[in-house]
Every structure is written in structure tokens, then in C-alpha cells.
């Protein structure tokens, strides 16, 4: 399953506000300081000081104030301050003295890295870092399948044994049960982009063979005959990326939402119609564009001529997991209702 390591970062600035204006834009209503508390995220803190929170990499990378520039903790104080006459964003710990020049020089902090604040709300994406997954049709059709259960069961659950055709090689000891889900298609071309494999259960092998015997160790849904099994992913999600807009123009659509809501809002998980082959990477920031309405114009000489209103920016999405043709993204910010088939694109600079 996904690694539980929590990665945080430090906000710091080493150039004057005039230079800052060329690189990043300050939030006009930024506070004088912010005291980091448990539950904060780096994105949320950056949003207090910066107009574009994903630009934090431009304001932390030259930090020389502390020994480890990758972690911030509850109790740290982020504030505007002056060093050698230059305005800067500075950071101090809860054990530091009041704002003096002394606290701004490198110093050691002994803290557990696991207490550092997260980049984004990890609890919102944790269930989706490894499962479900997006596969091609052959992967599902050719995967081993459950042919029967041990005992008189109509469906199976945790602790039950299942018989699977066929697992003959011993390379993997753990398998995940999946069930075919949504077929993802491109709304522009109707091309099939992939197939959702819904997570059903975790299993361990007891005996190899045809059929092989496995025991269900954990379930999300009831297990049925015909469900497919694939080796349990051992990949660890990489969370130490720097959110950044793509360097090339990417335009796609929201084709699904993973938590079943109709109107999408902050911290919902959306499925995008672009993936690895399109240049989408984990950490990419994309603008969400609400589709402009199609209305009739009663004032035009051609009565009730149809007019499409402009698309409007409705939020920001952060890609955290990619597949060949689609990707998963977390809605970081929403100022309008977001719906399936709304567009996503590289943010305008």
C-alpha cells in the first residue's frame, strides 16, 4: 500500500519584494504571519501568502535559515520580515526567541519528520494512490479469476478461501481482487482511454495451481465468482513533487469523479482525459474551466440565435497519479460548481 511518509516543505524568500513581483505574485490580503498548526498543508499556507500557491518552489528553494529546508512543523511561524534591509518571508520555530536577527541564521531542530505538515491533504487521496487503477481490456480479460469459494458461500468476505484460475508462478504472494468498472472514453473523439478496475479485496496465496487457493484478508465489497485478480502493487506513491504547471499546452476534460458526487468541489478526486502519453505528470497543476452555457439571444436580429458563453475558470486541480491515457487529480480550489465534462488546461501565465 501507499507509503505513509509525509513530506513537507519550507516557505522562505531570498530576494526583495521587487524581485518577488517579477517571479511570484503575493496574495493582496496576505497576513503578517502564520503560525503552523496540525492539519495545515503547505498548499494552504502558500495560498495565504501567494496568489498562485503552486509557486512555493520559487520561494523556498534558496532557504538558508535552517539545516533542513524540506520540513516545516506545527509551531513554526511564517512571517514577513526584514534582513539587511531586504523584505523576506522568514520562518521560526516554536522554541525560537522573539523576532530578532539571531533567529534568522541557520540553526538545528530535532523533530520527527513524520510530524511535518503534508504538501496536500493526504487523507483525501490515500485511498486512490494504489486502487482503483486504470488498465487496458487485455489486462482484465487475461487476468486470473475466481471460479469458486471454499464452503457454501454465495459471496465471500475476509477470512474466506477462494479458488482462482490460474496462478502457477510463485513470484507474487499477494493479489488484489478487482472488478470491471467504468469505461473511460474521450468526450471529444469517443476513443476508449482505459478501463477502471475497481478495488474489491486483498488476498494472500495459500497454494499455487489451477485452481490456486487464496485467502481473503481484507475487503471493501463482497467478493463474487468471476472477479479478477492482479498482483498487489508494491509501488510507493511519490509525494515529494513540486506542483507546477505543465511546460506545454495540455487541454482535456473531466471524465469521471471517484467519490460519486454530482457537483464537484474542493478535495474531490476527478479523472482527467489526459495521461502519460499526453505529457501529464504527477505534480502538474491544471486550471479547471467551467463550460460556458449555450443560451438563446432574444435581442439579435435573428431571433433566439444560440450563443455560447465563454468558459470560466472554476478551480485548480493537482495531478497526483497518472496512467497511460488518463490521470487522477485532486481539486485544490473551487470557486464555481464543477461538473463532469468541464475542461482542464495548462494555466495561463
Secondary structure as UniProt FT lines:
FT   HELIX           17..23
FT   TURN            28..29
FT   STRAND          33..35
FT   TURN            38..39
FT   HELIX           42..49
FT   HELIX           53..56
FT   HELIX           57..60
FT   TURN            61..62
FT   TURN            69..70
FT   TURN            74..75
FT   STRAND          77..83
FT   TURN            84..85
FT   STRAND          86..92
FT   TURN            94..95
FT   HELIX           101..104
FT   HELIX           113..115
FT   HELIX           122..125
FT   HELIX           126..128
FT   STRAND          133..135
FT   HELIX           137..141
FT   STRAND          144..149
FT   TURN            158..159
FT   STRAND          161..165
FT   STRAND          174..185
FT   TURN            187..189
FT   STRAND          192..207
FT   STRAND          212..219
FT   TURN            225..226
FT   STRAND          228..231
FT   STRAND          244..245
FT   STRAND          251..257
FT   TURN            258..259
FT   TURN            266..267
FT   STRAND          269..272
FT   HELIX           276..278
FT   TURN            282..283
FT   STRAND          284..290
FT   STRAND          294..297
FT   TURN            298..299
FT   TURN            303..304
FT   STRAND          305..308
FT   STRAND          312..322
FT   STRAND          327..334
FT   TURN            340..341
FT   STRAND          343..346
//
